[in-house]
Amino acid sequence: MPEAFAKHAEHIKQHAAKVLSHVAEAARTAGVPCETVQLEHDQPYEAIIKTAEDKGCDLIVMASHGRSGISAVLLGSVTNKVLTHTKIPVLVCH
């Protein structure tokens, strides 16, 4: 079973790298400076906030999937946690 988890983790890393590469290329094409960061962390919201602070960001832009009711409570929300734990302004796109 550990091999399956390791294989899955590697697949996720590769997918994330591919997505970030696509975003960086789109930004470059548009003439927008872009630096990508890929991290592993038990609490993603903490990694987002720390990276934004370390990079001196003045705005965090995040997506909202619009979950409501029990699914929002059970699944949690990284965006909501960032909103409630950072002093940096957050722009939420739906």
N, C-alpha and C positions, 0 to 999 in steps of 0.2 A: 504494500500500500504506500509506503513512503516514496517509492519510485514514481507512482502515479501522481502524487502531490507535487513532487519535484518537476515532473514533466509538465504538469498543468501550470505551475508557477513560471516556468521558462516560457511557455506559450503566451502567458499573460504579459510577461516582460517584453517579448518580441512584438506582440500586438500593440502595446503602449508605445514602444519605440517607433513603430510604423505610423501610428496616429500622430505622434509628436513631430515626426519628420514631415508629414503631409502639412500640418499646421505651420511649421517653420517655413516650408517652401511657399505656401500661400502668402504668408506675411512678407517674405522676401520679394515675391512677385509684385506685391502691392506697395513695396517700398517702406514697409513698417519694420522697425527693429524688433527682433524676437529672440529670446533666449529660452530654451526649453530645459526643464529639470525633471528627472525621473527618479523617484525615491520609493523605498519600501518603508512602511511605518505601521505599527499596530493601530494607531489612531490617525487616519488621513487628515482630519481637520487640523490636528496639531502640526503635522508636516506642512500643510498649506500655510498656516499662520507663521510658522517659524521661517519658512522659505521667503515669504513676503517681507517679513521683518529683516531678515539677513540681506535681502536684495534691495532694501530701501524702497519698496513699492509704496505708492500713495493710493492705490486702488486694487482691490481684488475683484475679479469678474468671475462669476460662477453661474451655473445653470440650475434651474429648478425643474424637477420632473413633474411637479404638481400633484404629488400623491396626497391624499387626504384621508381622514378617518383613521381606522385601525391600521391600514397598511403604512401610513406615515409614522404611526407610533411604533409599530413592530419593526419596521425597516430602519427607522432613524433617518436622519438627514444630515449629511456632511455639510451641506450649505447652511442649514439652520445652526449647526454647531459652530461653524466659522462665524456666522453673524453674531452669535451670542458670546463668543470668546475672544474677539479681536477688537482692537481700537481703530484699525485701519478701515476706511469706508469699503463697503461691499456692494457691487452692482449685481443684482440677480436678474438673469435673463430667463424668460419662460418660453 
